Amino acid sequence: MPGRSFRIARIAGIPVGVSPWWLAIVALITWSLGSGYFPEVVHGIAPGASYALGLASALLLFASILVHEFGHALVARRHGIQVDEIDLWLLGGVAMMHGDAHDPGAELRYALAGPAVTAVIAACFGAIDLLLPSSTPEILSALIGYQLLINCMILGFNLLPAFPLDGGRVLRALLWRRSGDMGRATETAANVGRGFGYLLIGLGALEFASGFAQGIWLAVIGFFLVGAAGAQSMSAQVRTVFSGVDAKSLMSSPVVTIPAEISLERAVRDYFVPYRYTAFPAVDAQGRQVGLLTLTQLQAAPEEQRASMRVDELADRDPQLTIPEQGDVSGLLERPAFARVGRAVVLDPRGVPVGLLSVTDVERSMRAFRLAHRPGTPRADQSAVG
């Protein structure tokens, strides 16, 4: 899945971001089309025009992918699922959501929304291609033809029953409707997704060994499917295990806090060096949470400013990095901010930090649960993971 992205817009109230990998893939597509595809289909095209056409095609492709993801996001939002962000990254786009569909029907509608949008886009380019007069410049015809081709390919690929592709989500929805068990449906769909991933890896390796360099793309997509299917399966198991478990039962305590008004230089000298922790809650004079100061933030701060900059100027104030003592851990695990930082501050009713809940705490509890239970998707209770 994508790493940290940079926000570039907000559309329909949903932030849109791009991963640094997106810039690399745009450059690669531009080079590939400009050096190979368009010189073959547009006779006598100049190199500059060919690469410009390649760049335009790459940007139109990702515009289509963005609209595809908005199809998912808007339908999901109508069914009560929080959409945190849409990211463009190495292999296309992804809608970052908080929560799952509440029933198989909602899952099915959400899964089909993206392909439906892509089908409309492909149909539009197809209609334009048919209606273009014979006098249309060859460059424009090539651009339209490529968009028709690539959107049809995206549609076909996304409808493969390989979770977490859209077709795999359709499969999960149908299995869920049949069995009534979302966890088991997720595990089955993920296994099918892994099978498709290994198949693509094998086909890609075979093509590459036969002298077709394009085979490496199949292998890369295959590795993505294997990894993503495994991650989705694990995520479903984690949500099942930790559903109903409160943060207080898993947190590490007591917690060491940093006064928000001290300098970064003092924070390093009096807290990060002697305690050797990677993050500290920053608190005001009453001991209430102000933000979370991490080692990563400190390392990014210019050294010459550490003496004059206060902790509260740098601390991360994202409310998603806090959770009440009685807050549900499964909800915390779905937060992008928690995935980004790897920890959250547990607060008492007064807003005073009483502990830290980290990814390590969750993993430790998950390992203990597996030792105590047989393999399979378990039915969790609080005592099992506390």
Secondary structure, 3 states (H helix, E strand, C coil): CCCCCEEEEEECCEEEEECHHHHHHHHHHHHHHHHHHHHHHCCCCCHHHHHHHHHHHHHHHHHHHHHHHHHHHHHHHHCCCEEEEEEEECCEEEEEEECCCCCHHHHHHHHHHHHHHHHHHHHHHHHHHHHCCCCCCHHHHHHHHHHHHHHHHHHHHHCCCCCCCHHHHHHHHHHHHHHCCHHHHHHHHHHHHHHHHHHHHHHHHHHHHCCCCCHHHHHHHHHHHHHHHHHHHHHHHHHHHHCCCEHHHCCECCCCCEECCCEHHHHHHHHHHHHCCCEEEEECCCCCEEEEEEHHHHHHCCHHHCCCCEHHHHCECCHHHEEECCCEHHHHHCCHHHHHHCEEEEECCCCCEEEEEEHHHHHHHHHHHHHHCCCCCCCCCHHHHC
